[in-house]
Amino acid sequence: MKILSFRYNDQLGFGPKVKKEEAVWDVLAIQEELQVLPSYAKTIVEGMTNGFEFVEQTRKLVRAAEESENPAHFKYSFNDIEWLAPIPRTTKNIICVGKNYNEHAKEMGAAEAPEDIVVFTKAPTAIAADEQTLPIHANVTSQLDYEGELAVVIGKKGKDIPKNLAFDYVFGYTIANDITARDLQGKHKQFFLGKSLDGSCPMGPYLVTKDELPNPQNLTVVTKVNDEVRQNGTTLDMVHTVEDLIVEISRLVTLEPGDVILTGTPAGVGKGMNPPQYLKAGDVVKVSIEGIGTLVNSFE
């Protein structure tokens, strides 16, 4: 199931994409009007705590709408909604993994990817949406860079998660662009400020449930800047797999529903080019991951 978050008539909502249509089902409106279920989650994060039952409940709501007298009443064209990030606001910082692809580690100056995972965070205020125009932040940086990544969305609380159960804690996947101010990253000798500028973590367009992507380690990741391919990688080349990351992070930090883990970026970032090619006003960045879609953002 492909789920998206949106704003329609100043109301926040979420729901699955309508099959074969560029539209979304408003499941909250369906439940409120048709009273299909005894109860239903008010947010995606609340719903995912129920695991696959949440997906089944959502399907029941869609079937009820399809069988109602006026199905069109419960769905909105993509042209009529404001897209939001699938998780519009995480409950804590976004968890990010650095140098998780050997070739990217090399283009950043390392001999090879580090043996231990490199973890940093982005502030939740950095979250932005698909099709959102983002600030170039020329007043504080001249080296704004892109990083297309697979993002893992955690579905249930866990600590010290064993590897054979890691995927039990995954609700689904989305696309993220880990936008980075390289000069600030170097200046402050740590990543948080240079990674957390407003709008520096666009995510979307969809949250795809894990049943539709049973193998996250065999997905292409392609990033284009103004239709020029800059990154063309595969999650097969991750040094630390999704399972590895969940195991190691949960060994130290309790994972909770709605937590988002950015899994690292393939080679081809602007800083790694000769000469470096940083983002500028007017640029359009598209990050595509097979099975999820394409995340598109312009800069001004």
C-alpha positions in Angstrom: 0.0 0.0 0.0 1.2 3.5 -0.9 0.1 6.0 1.8 0.5 9.7 1.7 -0.1 12.6 4.0 -1.8 15.8 2.8 -3.7 19.0 3.6 -7.1 19.6 2.1 -9.3 22.6 2.9 -7.0 23.4 5.8 -7.5 19.9 7.3 -4.7 17.4 7.7 -5.3 13.9 6.4 -3.7 10.8 5.2 -4.7 7.8 3.1 -3.7 5.3 0.4 -3.3 6.3 -3.2 -6.3 5.4 -5.3 -5.5 2.6 -7.7 -5.0 3.7 -11.3 -5.8 7.3 -10.4 -3.8 10.3 -9.4 -5.8 10.7 -6.3 -5.9 9.8 -2.6 -8.6 8.3 -0.3 -9.5 10.4 2.7 -9.8 7.5 5.2 -10.5 9.8 8.1 -13.5 11.2 6.3 -14.6 7.7 5.3 -14.5 6.5 8.9 -16.3 9.7 10.2 -19.1 9.5 7.8 -19.6 5.8 7.3 -18.5 4.5 10.7 -17.0 1.4 9.2 -14.8 0.5 12.2 -15.3 0.6 16.0 -12.3 3.0 16.1 -9.5 4.1 13.7 -6.2 5.9 14.2 -6.2 9.7 13.8 -2.6 9.8 12.5 -0.3 7.5 10.6 2.0 7.2 13.5 -0.8 6.2 15.8 -2.0 3.7 13.2 1.3 2.0 12.5 1.5 0.9 16.2 -1.1 -1.6 15.2 1.1 -3.1 12.5 -0.5 -4.9 9.6 -3.9 -4.6 11.3 -3.8 -0.9 10.5 -3.2 -1.7 6.8 -6.2 -4.1 6.9 -8.4 -1.5 8.6 -7.4 1.0 5.9 -8.4 -1.5 3.2 -11.8 -2.0 4.8 -12.4 1.7 4.8 -11.4 2.0 1.1 -13.8 -0.9 0.2 -16.6 0.8 2.1 -16.0 4.0 0.2 -15.9 2.1 -3.2 -19.3 0.5 -2.3 -20.9 3.7 -1.1 -23.4 5.7 -3.1 -20.8 8.4 -3.9 -17.2 7.1 -3.9 -15.9 10.3 -5.4 -16.9 12.2 -2.2 -14.1 10.5 -0.3 -11.2 10.9 -2.7 -9.3 14.0 -3.8 -7.2 14.6 -6.9 -3.5 15.2 -6.4 -4.0 18.6 -8.0 -6.3 19.6 -5.2 -4.2 18.7 -2.2 -1.1 20.1 -0.6 1.4 17.2 -0.2 3.0 16.7 3.2 5.9 14.4 4.1 4.5 10.9 4.9 5.5 11.4 8.5 4.9 15.2 8.8 6.7 15.4 12.1 8.8 12.8 13.8 8.6 12.5 17.6 12.3 12.9 17.9 15.3 13.7 15.6 15.6 11.9 12.3 18.3 9.2 12.6 20.8 9.3 9.7 23.6 7.0 8.7 26.7 8.4 7.0 29.3 6.8 4.7 27.2 3.6 4.2 28.3 3.1 0.6 32.0 2.5 -0.1 32.2 4.7 -3.2 30.5 7.6 -1.4 32.9 7.3 1.5 35.8 7.5 -1.0 34.5 10.5 -2.8 34.3 12.2 0.6 38.0 11.5 1.2 38.0 8.2 3.1 40.0 5.2 2.0 36.9 3.1 2.5 33.6 3.1 4.5 34.2 2.9 8.3 33.8 -0.5 10.0 31.4 0.9 12.6 28.2 2.8 11.6 28.4 6.6 11.5 25.2 8.0 13.0 24.0 11.6 13.2 20.6 13.3 13.4 18.6 15.9 11.6 16.1 18.1 13.5 12.4 17.3 12.9 11.9 20.9 11.8 14.0 20.0 8.7 11.2 17.8 7.3 9.7 19.0 4.0 7.4 17.4 1.4 7.4 16.3 -2.2 6.9 19.1 -4.7 7.8 21.7 -2.0 10.0 24.6 -3.0 12.9 24.7 -0.6 15.2 27.6 0.5 18.7 27.7 -0.8 19.9 29.4 2.5 22.4 31.6 0.6 22.6 33.8 3.8 24.4 31.0 5.7 25.8 28.6 3.2 27.3 28.5 -0.3 27.7 24.7 -0.4 24.3 23.2 -0.2 24.4 19.6 -1.4 22.0 16.7 -2.1 22.0 13.1 -1.0 19.3 10.7 -2.2 18.5 8.0 0.3 16.2 5.1 1.2 14.4 5.9 4.4 13.1 3.2 6.8 10.0 4.0 8.9 9.8 2.2 12.2 6.4 0.7 13.1 6.8 -0.5 16.7 8.8 0.2 19.8 12.0 -1.9 20.2 15.3 -2.1 22.1 18.1 -4.6 21.5 16.3 -6.0 18.5 17.8 -9.3 17.2 18.7 -9.4 13.5 16.2 -12.2 12.7 13.4 -9.9 14.0 14.6 -6.6 12.5 12.0 -6.4 9.8 9.2 -7.0 12.3 9.8 -3.5 13.5 9.7 -1.9 10.0 6.4 -0.4 8.9 7.5 0.7 5.5 9.9 2.8 3.4 10.0 6.2 1.8 12.5 8.4 -0.1 14.6 11.2 1.6 17.0 13.8 0.4 19.6 14.4 3.1 20.3 18.0 2.1 23.6 19.2 3.6 25.4 22.5 4.0 28.9 21.2 3.5 30.7 24.4 4.7 28.7 24.4 7.9 29.3 20.7 8.4 33.0 21.3 8.2 33.0 24.5 10.2 31.2 23.1 13.3 33.1 19.7 13.2 29.9 17.8 13.6 26.9 17.3 11.4 23.8 18.5 13.3 23.7 22.2 12.3 24.8 21.6 8.7 22.2 18.9 8.3 19.3 20.6 10.0 18.5 23.7 8.0 14.8 24.3 7.5 13.7 22.2 4.5 16.8 20.0 4.5 15.0 16.7 4.9 12.3 16.4 2.2 10.6 13.0 2.3 8.0 11.3 0.1 6.0 11.1 -2.0 4.7 7.9 -0.4 5.2 5.7 2.6 5.2 2.2 1.0 4.3 -0.6 3.4 7.0 -3.3 3.7 4.9 -6.0 2.1 5.3 -4.2 -1.2 9.1 -4.0 -0.8 10.1 -7.4 0.7 13.8 -6.9 -0.2 15.0 -3.4 0.5 18.6 -4.4 -0.4 18.0 -4.6 -4.1 16.5 -1.2 -5.0 17.9 1.4 -7.5 18.5 4.9 -6.1 18.8 7.6 -8.8 19.2 11.3 -8.2 18.9 13.9 -10.9 19.8 17.6 -10.8 18.0 19.5 -13.6 17.5 16.1 -15.3 21.2 15.3 -15.2 21.9 12.0 -13.5 24.2 12.6 -10.6 23.7 9.4 -8.5 22.9 6.0 -9.9 23.3 3.4 -7.2 21.7 0.4 -5.6 20.9 -0.5 -2.0 22.7 -3.8 -2.7 25.9 -1.8 -2.2 25.1 -0.7 1.4 28.0 -1.6 3.8 25.5 -2.0 6.6 22.1 -3.4 5.6 18.7 -2.2 6.9 18.8 -5.2 9.3 22.3 -4.3 10.5 21.3 -0.7 11.1 18.2 -1.6 13.1 20.1 -4.0 15.3 23.0 -1.6 16.0 20.9 1.5 16.6 18.4 -0.3 18.8 21.3 -1.7 20.9 21.8 1.9 22.1 18.6 3.8 21.4 15.0 2.7 21.9 13.3 2.8 18.5 9.7 4.0 18.5 6.8 4.2 16.0 7.3 7.0 13.5 11.1 7.0 13.8 12.8 7.5 10.5 16.2 6.0 9.6 18.0 7.5 6.6 20.3 4.6 5.4 23.0 6.5 3.6 23.6 7.8 0.0 25.4 6.3 -3.0 28.3 8.1 -4.7 27.7 11.1 -6.9 27.0 14.0 -4.5 27.9 17.5 -5.5 30.9 17.7 -3.2 32.4 14.6 -4.8 32.5 16.2 -8.3 35.5 17.9 -9.8 35.0 20.8 -9.4 32.2 20.5 -6.8 28.7 21.2 -8.0 26.6 22.6 -5.2 22.9 23.5 -5.5 21.8 26.9 -6.6 18.5 28.8 -6.9 16.4 27.5 -9.7 17.7 23.9 -9.4 15.3 21.0 -9.4 16.3 17.7 -7.7 14.6 14.4 -8.3 15.3 11.3 -6.2 13.8 8.1 -7.5 13.7 4.7 -5.8 12.1 1.8 -7.5 8.9 0.6 -5.9 8.4 4.0 -4.1 8.3 6.7 -6.7 10.1 10.1 -7.2 10.7 12.8 -4.7 10.9 16.2 -6.4 12.0 19.5 -5.0 12.9 22.9 -6.5 15.1 25.5 -4.8 14.9 29.2 -4.5 
